[in-house]
Amino acid sequence: MNQVVSSPAERVGPSFSVDGMLLARQKTREAIARISAQVRPGMVEEDAVAMAKQTMLDMGLALSWHPTRVRFGSNTMKPMKVQSVPGVVLQENDIFFLDIAPRVDAWEGDGGKSFVVGQNAEFTRCANDAERLFHEVRAVWNKEKASGRSLYEFADKTAKSMGWELNFDLPGHRVSDFPHAAIHTGSLADFDENPSAMRWILEIHLRDPQGRFGAFFEDMLLDDRHYG
């Protein structure tokens, strides 16, 4: 794993730990699986957010460093910093995604994934493409040692070839021992060096060009050993 750090943007705090960061990632992915398994058609988005928070509390994840988000249907188009339209109900054939950021002791977790209920080929394609594009971008990072800026240029071009729009309001960000914002607040898409492993979240938010729905996937930027 690339652990050579050459940029001030990649500094870490005094509690940084590779094992700690991987534990936070593991707990984050576990929470995503547990939360998504409880989402059902007929749920109101706000109730799903409350359920997600309670699920993390039940797992011992009492702290989050950014708001817990569950987005249903048309709300999956919106950037994370834009409030959802209230009262959206998950339909029998629909798409939703999760975006959670639990703190595990001193370390920041951050993860997101899209899910489809029912039978809708376009929803399924979008959700699958978001995760597939994440890994295609990650492969470019791993093999070509590209800059963060180049990674998002590749992501944008590839998203268009898939028939989607890439949302640059979600351009990737630092992750570290809490709080990473005390070290660096810039985006991965603006980083002109090759990003180091264990320090960045790669975000992929695809949107339907007709403005109907979107799909999201994010995870820590890591090499192939960390993906099954």
C-alpha positions, 0 to 999 in steps of 0.5 A, a space after each residue: 500500500 502506498 504510504 508515502 506522503 509528500 503533501 501537507 494536504 495528506 498530513 494526519 493527526 496524532 491519533 492516526 492509525 492504519 488499523 484504526 482507519 481500517 476498523 472504522 471502514 469495516 464498521 461503516 460497511 457493516 452499518 451500511 449492510 444492516 441499515 439497507 436490510 431494514 429499508 422497505 417500500 412504504 417507508 418515509 425517508 425521514 423514518 429511514 434516517 431515524 432508523 439508520 441512526 438507531 442502527 448505528 447506536 445499537 452497533 456502538 457507533 454513537 458519534 458521526 462526523 457528518 449527518 446520516 443520510 438516506 435518500 429515496 427516489 427523486 432525492 437521490 439527485 440532490 447533492 449531500 449539502 442540499 436538503 431532501 424534499 420532505 415526506 418522500 416515500 420509497 415506492 415498490 420499484 425505486 432506488 435509494 442510497 445511504 451516506 454515513 460517517 461514523 466515528 470509531 474511537 478517534 478514526 473517521 469512517 465514511 461510506 455510501 452505497 445505492 440499492 434498488 427495490 423492485 424491478 427497474 432496469 434503469 435504477 439497477 444500471 445506475 446503482 451498478 454503474 456508480 459502484 463500477 465507476 468507483 472501481 474503474 477510477 480506483 484502478 486508474 489510481 492504483 496502476 497509473 499513479 494519477 493525480 486526484 484531478 486526473 481521476 475525476 476527469 477520467 470519472 467524468 468522461 467515463 460517466 458520460 460514456 455510460 449515459 450519466 452525469 457526474 455530480 462534481 458537488 461530490 468531489 472526494 475529500 480527506 479522511 483521517 483521525 478526527 477531525 480531518 478538517 483541521 488538516 485539510 478541507 480541499 477536495 480530491 478532485 482538486 488535488 494535483 498529486 497522486 493521492 496516498 492510500 488511507 487518506 482520501 474518500 473517493 465519491 461517485 454520484 451519478 445522475 440521470 440526464 433527465 433529472 429523475 434519479 441518481 446513484 451514489 457510491 463512496 469508500 476509502 481509496 485503497 488497493 485491491 487487497 481491501 476489496 473482495 
